[in-house]
Amino acid sequence: MRFSALLRGLVAAGTIALGALALFEWATWPDVGPLASRDPETTAFIERWRARELAAGRTGKVDWRPVPASRISDELELAVLVAEDIEFFQHDGFSVTELESALRRAWSGRKAPRGASTITQQLAKNLWLSPSRNPWRKAKEALLTRALEDRLTKGRILELYLNVAEFGPGVWGAEAAARRYFGRSAVALSQRQAAELAAGLSRPASWHPGATSAGYRGAVERTLGRMQRAAWLRTEIRAHARAKP
């Protein structure tokens, strides 16, 4: 009898805890809809970086200057697409091709699969989540990715991503990165400058314009090569992104 009562108590406590968690998630779940016309005031990744900087005794100042798509060059859009998610305009938020490729790389290297996230998945993670790879975080990412694809256009998703992606330590978004590294607006970036920014997205802490590592320089050249071979994507960019002056 005592064991049964204890078991019932544990089940009841677990049910209450799960209910509380579900209520918390419901109450704090992000509202995707406003992003269709309004830029975010901050992001989870920016706040995470700021907190680390403040904890280390630094200012925590963030270089972030969101701009509309009309002020971001086609070259950078193309560079980011070929570097991060070349199937962006064809998938619904999840790329089977990239997932299969990541799983093959993981199998051959006997490592956990990495590098299969689409731009939409990366946007969901940057806006609201953390770099953690735990299953619950990944489940939330999947749900938010689906919501972004359902509520926003492809052009808006790409615009938001280009404005919140980390392009170097404390440098967020295309405009801040273009001015920090090249002294010009994001709309004026050359093909090579765009490739240098896009090539560092996977490792922004160490891969960014001015870095001299062989790995980064190789990534820049690969990105340039992909840009030249994927000229057809320019038509997709013009069809989906907001009109530029």
Secondary structure, DSSP 8 states (H G I E B T S, - for coil): -HHHHHHHHHHHHHHHHHHHHHHHHHHH----GGGGTS--S--HHHHHHHHHHHHTTS----EE----GGGS-HHHHHHHHHHH-TTTTTSSS--HHHHHHHHHHHHHHTS---S---HHHHHHHHHH--S---HHHHHHHHHHHHHHHHHS-HHHHHHHHHHHSEEETTEESHHHHHHHHHSS-GGG--HHHHHHHHHTTTSTTT-STT---HHHHHHHHHHHHHHHHTTTHHHHHHHHS----
